[in-house]
Each structure stands twice: as C-alpha cells, then as structure tokens.
Amino acid sequence: MPHWIVSSFRHVIPALVVGVSACGAADDPVAGIPQTSIPPGDTAAFRAAVENAAPGDIVEIPHGEYGGPHYFTGIKGEPGRPIIITAADPSNPPHFTGGSEGLHFVEPAHLEIRNLVISGQATNGLNIDDGGDFSVPAQGILIENLHVFDIGPDGNKDGIKLSGLVNFEVRNCLIERWGSGGSGIDMVGCHDGLIHDNTFKDGGSTGIQAKGGSANIAIRQNRFENSGARAVNVGGSTGLQFFRPHPHQGFEAKDITVEGNIFLGSAAPVAFVNTDGSTFQYNTIYNPTGWIVRILQERTESEFVPSRNGVFTDNLVVYRRDTLSDIVNIGPGTAPETFTFARNLWYAEDAPANSTPALPSDPTDAVVGVNPRLSNPASGDVSLSPNSPPEAGAVGAHALP
C-alpha cells in the first residue's frame, strides 16, 4: 500500500491572493510577500498567478467562469511546501468550462488542486503528465474535491487523465458523464497512488483505468454508479511507446488493490487485462449487467505475461441470472486457474437456489444463496439492514478492515 502522504498545509492567506512564506504565521498575510488579486472570471490573471507561484504559495480563485484551455509547464512546489490551487470559497467554487481541456499540467511536482468545477471540455477535464520524460515523473500530486462532468461526450475523452505520476492521491471528487470511450480517471504508467472516496456516475467505457505499466495503486472506498463497460479496468491496452517505465516490464498493471468500493450496475465491476497480480477485495457489487469478473488478454505479444494471479476475496455479490452473460468472462491467452476466489457471498436475487457461481478455480469458504437483505438496493442504498444475516456483515465494502 502507499505509505507516503502528499498533502501538508501550511499558511492560509485571505482569498484572492498569492504568496506564502515559510516564516509567516498561519492565517496572516506575510509582510514583504507580493499579493496578487484575481478578479472573478479573469483568466489572464488566473494564469499569471499560477505561472508565478513559488513553493508554499496558495492560488485562491474566486467564483466565476474561466474558459479554457489552461496549459502550464513546470509548476513545482517542494516537499512540505506544495503549490496549492484552490477556490477562494469552497462553497462557491470557480468553474472551468469549455475548450479542449480544462486544466493541463506538464511536469508538475508537489502540487495540490482543490475545490474546482470543470465541465464541457472536448477532450479531458483535468490532465496531468510527465511531459513524456519517463525519467522525471510528475510527483507529489493531490487532487481533492473536484466536480468534473460532461466531458467529450464522444470518443476516448477522460474526466481526469494522469500519465507518468508517482506519489499521488485523488480524493472526494465527483466525476460524471465522461467520454463514451474514455475513463472517469485514466492512468498510464502511474505508480504509488491512492484513489479514494470518489463517486463515478453515468460514464463511458471505464470508471477507473490503470494501464501502461501502472503499479502499486490502491482504489479504495469509491462509489461507481453505472460507470461504463468496466467500472474498474485493472490493465488495458497501451501503445508500447507510452509505458512507464520504458521499455515495458511485461504487464499493463501490477499490484493494483481495489477494496471497500460500491458498484451499482455497469457491464462488469472489474476486468483484469494483461494484469500480473492484483487484488479485488471487500467490495459490494449490485446487479451488473454483463459479468462479475472479466479476465482478458488484449496484448498478445509473447513478452507480455498472461493475465494471472488475481485475487477476488471477501466481496458481497448480488446479481440476477436473467441479466448476466456469465459470472466470469475468460478471454484467450489468460491464466484463469491462477486466480484466487475466497470468502465471497454470492446471491442471485432472481434465482437464490441457483446462486452457485461457475469459477475458473476452486473457491474457498464461499457463502452461496444467502440473502444479504440490503437496506434498499433498488434506490442505491446497499448498506446492511437490521435484518441482514451475520454472513453479510463479514464481507463487502462495509466490512473493509
């Protein structure tokens, strides 16, 4: 699991200013530090404030509309002194609307982006990357409390696109209606990350995708509502030139942990695609429309490992036999026999006596045909009810240790 912390807050300056010094007292302007006002909706003043920000500075943006795109290179804070871009009033955030992209940061470091609304872009809402220099990743990035919606709407267009990030965190964001072939969050060659407590709704192809050599990422306690064909795509299919590190290590994704999440609808909650060992545990799944799990091989080059060593344990799975194509979809060239299935609760609500899943390896300690008696799943409430049996209390998102 990631063991780092990217966020640490230091000196707050009143709204509409830039400028923080390590020697200033919290909540007080710092004598001698220039302070730059950003008039509401003034895109030129906003860009100037970001471009001139130094380590430890806070760029506070007043409410207003800021047409895009906004493109920044080399915005770098320091460890313990990040540059922070945030709303002056988080209850009335600025709105970045229109253009090809809302915000695009190339080669940033120790940067925090908070409390913004981004919508109506033709390609990506927020884009952060390493500028194609795989030896110097974007690092120390925090994304918090963003509302990103109506991106695309057609094609491979992402709510948040991350390429070549190390030590990053995405939390408490709402991402809705991204491109029909895109992702709510798309990661290419990202490492040591934490994505938690976000909501993904009514999106295109995938809710979260980790591919292109991505590794050591935790996807924790998020909510996915009708989040595409694959709510979480562990792996994928990436052009060889885009892998981080480069050259590739023989997998699209490795050591991705998906835990404590809620999945409502979607064709499949999770797909393992050219994946070398990842874990899906303590999740609650309700009524997917195609499969519960997909094990696929979309890269056929001999140097790529077959999808293997996945772990699917301690999940609460409620489904309908009359809507699923199958429990597990197994593609050619994979190693499904290496997957572990253990301690999952399986309940087919339209055929309880036929709840036993067909799995590619022998399951361990499965609970089959026990109605978990969720509170009101038809309205999206998949918490336990007072009548839930004890077996249901040991699995699913609510049971995450």
N, C-alpha and C positions, 0 to 999 in steps of 0.2 A: 504494500500500500504506500501511497505517497506519504513522506514523513516531513515534508517541508511546509512552511507557512509563507504564502506570498504577500499577505496583507499586514501592514502595521501602520497605524495612523499617528500622525504627529501634531501638527499645528493647524488649526482651523482659522481661516481669515474670513471676515464678513463677505457676504455674497457680492459677486460681480468683480472680484479682483483676482490677480495672480501675484504670488510672491510669498514664500515661506522661508524662514531661516532656521537652522538647527538650534540657534541660541535664543529664539523668541519664546515667549510664554504662550501656552495654548489659549486660543480664542482671542488673542490680541494681535492687531497689526504690528509688524516688526519695523522698528524705526530704521530708515535708510533703505528699505527694500521697495523698489518701484511697484506701484499698484496700478493695474490696467483694468479699466471698466470695459465690459462687453455690453453694448446696448442690445436690448431684446431684438432677436432676429438678425443681427448684424453678422453675416457670415464672414466678412473680411476681418472683423475684429476677433471673432472666434478663432479663425485660422492663425492669426498673428499671435494670439495668446498661447495657443498650443505650440507653435513653432518656436516661441521664445521661452517656453517653460524650462526651468532648470530642476535638478534633483531636489525633491522636497516640496516643489510648488504644487498648488491646487488651482486648477482652472475651473471656476464655478460659472455655469452657463445659465442665464436667466431664461424663463419661459419665452417661447417664440418658435417660429418655423425657420429652419436653417437648410435651405436647399443644397443638394449635393451635386457631384460627389465631393468628399473631403479626403484628400490624399496626403499622408505625412510619412516622412522618412527619418529614421534615426531619432525618434523621441525616446530618450533614455534617462531614467532615474538611476538610483543606486540602491544597493541592499539597505533596507531600513529607511530609505528616503525616496520612495517612488514618486513619480509624477501622477497626479490624480486628476482625472477629467470627470466632472460630476455636475448634477443640477444644482443651481443656487438654492432652489426649493424642491426637494424630492417629491413633495406632494403635488407639484405643478411643473413637471419636467419639460425640458426643451424637446422639440420634435424635429428630427432629421428626416426629411421627406423628399421623394423624387430622386431623379438622377440614376446613373448606372449603379452606384454604390452609396450607402450612407456614409460610412467611415472606413477608411483603409489605412492601416498602419504597417509600414515595412521596416523590418529590423528594429523593433522597439525592445526595450528592456525595463523591467521594474516599472510597469505602467498599470494603473488601475482605471477602469472605465465603469462608471456607476450612474444609475438613475437617469437613463435616457430612453426616449421613444424613437424607434427607427422603423420607417414603413415606406412602401411604394417604390422600392428600388427595382431596376430591371434585371440586375444580376445578383448581388449579395447585399445583405443588410449591413453586417459588420465583417470586415476581412482583416485578418492579422497574419503576417507571414514573415519568413526569414530572408526575403529578397532573393531566394534561390541560392544563397550561400549556406550550404548544409553544414559548414564547419562552425558557423556562428549563429546558433538558433535564437529566435525570439524567446525571451525568458523572463520569469518573474511577473507573469501577467495575471491580473484579476479582472473578471467581468462579472458585474453584480447588478441586479435589479434593472435589467433592460426589458423593454417590451418591443419585440420585433415581429412585424406582421406584414402580410400582403407583399411578399417578395416574388418576383417573376412576372406573371404566375406560371409560365410555361418553361419547360426545359430544366437543365441542371443548375438551378439557382438556389442558393443556401441562405438561411436566416443568419447564421454565423459560420464563417469559413476560417479554419485555423490550419496553417501549414508550417511545419517546422518549429513548433513550440516546445519548450521544456519548462517544467515547473510552472504550471498554470492552474487556474481554478475558474470555473463558471458556476455561479450560484444565484438562486432566487430570480431567474428570468422566466418570462412568458414568451413563447415563440409560437406563432400561429400562421398558418396558410403560407408556406414557403413553396418554391417551385415544384412543378409536377414531377420532375426528375431529380430533385435536389434533396437536401437534408436540413433539418432544423439546426443541427450542429454537424458540420463536416470536418473531420480531422484527417490530414495527410501527414504522415511522418511526425506525429506528436508523441511526446514521452513525459512520464511523471506528471500526470494530470488528475484532477478531481472535478467531476461534473455532478452537482448535487442540488436537490431541492428546486428543480426547474419544472415547468409544465410545457408540454408539447401538444398542440392541438391541430387537427384537421390539415395535416401537411401532405407533402408529396411523397417521394419514394421512401425515405427513411427519416426517423426522428433523430437518432444519433448514429453517425458512422465513424468508425476508426479504422483507417486503412493506410497503405503506403509505408509499412514498417512501424506503425504506431505500437507502443508497448507501455506497460505499467500505468494503466489508467483505470480509475475507479469511477463507475457510473452509478450513483447512489441516491436513493430516495427521491427519484423523479416521478412524474406522472405523465403517462402517454395516453392521449385520447385520440383514437383514430389517426394514428401517426404514420400512415403510409403502408407500403407493402411489407416493410421490415422496420418495426419500431426501433430496434437496435440492430445495426449491421456490424458484427464483430469481424472486420475484414472487408474485402471488396475486390475491386479490380483497378489497379493504378498503372499508369504509364511508367515504364522502368526508369525513366529519367527523373521521375518525381519522388522516388523513395528516399526517405531519411531514416538511417544513414544510407549513403550511396557508396558502392553498389548495394543492392538489397541483400537481406540476410536469409532469404528463402521463405518468408512469410509475409502476408499482408498485415496481420495483427498477432500480438502475443501478450499474454498476461493481462488481459482486459477483465476486470471484475465488474459484473452487473448485479447489483444487490439492493434489496429493500425498495424496489420500484413497483409502481402500479401500472398495469397495462390493460386498457379498455379498448376492445376492438382491434383494428389493424389486421392485415392478412396474416402476419406472423409476429409474435412479440420479439423473437430473436432469430438471427441467422448467423451461423459460424461459416465464414467464407475464406478459404485459404488461411485458416487460423491454426496456430501452433500453441495450444494450451490456453484456455480462458475459462472463466467461471461465471455461471448464471445461478444465483442462489438467493433464497428468501425474498422472492418476488411474488406478487399476486397478479394472476392472469385471469381475465374475464372475457369470455366469448370472442376469441379471434375468429376470423372468417375463412382462413385457409389451412394453417398448420399451427402447431405449438412451437416446434423447433424445425429449423432448416439447417442441414449440413451440406455445404456446397463447395465446389471447386471451380472457380471462374478463371483461374490461371492454370494453364495446362503445361507450362514449361517444366521440364524434368527437374530443374534445380529448386523448384518450389515444393515444400512438404505438402502431403495431403492434409486436408483439414483433420485435425486429430487432437486427442487429449482434452476434449472439452468436459466440463463438469456442470451438471444440471441437478441441483440438490435443494431440498428444503423449500420448494415452491408450492404455492397453493394454486391449483389449476382448475378452473370451472369452464366448461365448454359445452358445445352442442354437437352431437354426432351428425345431425342433419345439415350442418353448415360447413364442417371441416372437410377438406380433401383427404387429410390424413393427420395422424398425430405428429409424426416425424417425416420430413421430406429429405430423402437421401439422394444426393447427386452422384454421378460417376466420378471415380478417381479420388474418393474420400476414404477415410478410415473410421467409419462409424462405430466399429467394435471397440475402439479405444476410448469412447465417451463413457462417462460415469453418470448413472441415474440413481439417486438415493433419497429416501425420506421425503418424497413428494406426495402431496394429496391430489388425487385425480377424481374429478366428479363430472360426469356427463349429465347435465341437468334435464335433458330430454330423454335420457335412457340410463338411469342410475345403475341398473343391473349390467349394463354394457360399458362400464367406466374403465375397464382394464385397458391400458394403452399397449399398443404394439411398439416395442422399443428395440433399438439395434444392439443393445447389450442387456444382460440380466439386471433388473433393478434390485435395489436393496431397501428393505423396510418401507415399501410403498404403502400408502393408505388409499384404498380404492373404494369408490361408491359411497363415501360418507358425505352427506350434505353439510357443507360448512355453515349454512344458514347465515349468509352475509346480510348486512343491515338492509340495504335497498340497492342492489347492483344495477337494476334497470335505470335508476336515476344517477348512477355513478358512484354511489356510496358502497364501497366494498370492504368497509370495516366489519369487525365481528359484531354480532348482536348478542343480547343476553342469552339467547338460545343456542349459540354456537357450541358445538361439541369440543371437548378438550383437544382432540386431534387437530382441529383447525387452529388452535392457539399456538401450536408449536411450529407452524410453517407460515410462509407468506411474508409480505412486507412488514406487517405489524410485529413479527417475531424476530426481525433482524437484531442480532446481539449488539 
